[in-house]
């Protein structure tokens, strides 16, 4: 699976595959990235995968400590199973080389669909933009996660992209005018 334009497939990246078998009487702890743990569809997907694979024995799902996507991916790459075992993230060729992706269209392609969040009262700056050239002519900037695969795609396409390593910071950055659209 490869990225194509802004359509990015959602993957479920398991820390190590195959999962080991464990003792019947002591459940294995599956540490799910905290951001995914609080997402009902992702949590249910992992829960369902565990239900459908009883041959691996009982397991419990616990959240990881709060961490950025970049940190979660580093822990997955290094096999730090006590920190994180499972994360649902956007795919990229580099990520697919380092991790074992399992393509499951959890969001049915909506991750690649972009709708700008803008500051109140600035709609007129975005009216009548129909092409990327018009966007660039207006000098508009986009806020993105520093490690999101589409950040590189947007930059390579000539867009001005301002990044933050933490998703949560992007809202405040937009409010303070660090960029025009998130």
C-alpha positions, 0 to 999 in steps of 0.5 A: 500500500502506498500513499497517493496524493492526499489520500492516505490509507489508515493502517494498524501497525502492530509492534511485533507480528506474530503475537506470541502465545502466553499462559492461559491463566495470566492475560497478556497486556496489549498497550494501545497508543493512548490516542487510539485507546480513547477512540471507540472505533479503534479500541473496538477493532483491537478488541475484536482482533483479540476476540477472533484470535483465541489461540493466543490466549487472554489479553487485556487492552491498556492505554499507553502513556500520553505521547506524540505520534512520533514517539509512539512510532519510535517505541514501536520500531524499537519493540518497546512493548511495555510502552506501546504494542499497537497504534493506528496511524497513517501509512507512508512508504518509510513507515511500511519499511519499519513496521508491519502494516495491516491495512484496515480502512477504519475511517473509510478514506476520511483521513485523506479528506481535508476540511480547513479549520480557520479563525472566525471572521476569515472565511473571505480569505478562502472564498473562491479558491478552487486550485492549489495555484490560487491557494499559493497566490494568496500566500496561505499557510497550513498547520500540520503535524510534524510527522504526518506523511501528508506534510511532506506531500503538501510541501513537495506540492509547493504549500507553505506548511507550519508544523508542530510535533503535538497535535493538540498544539495546532489548535492554539497555533491557529488561534494565535495566527501562526498559520491560516488553516489547520 
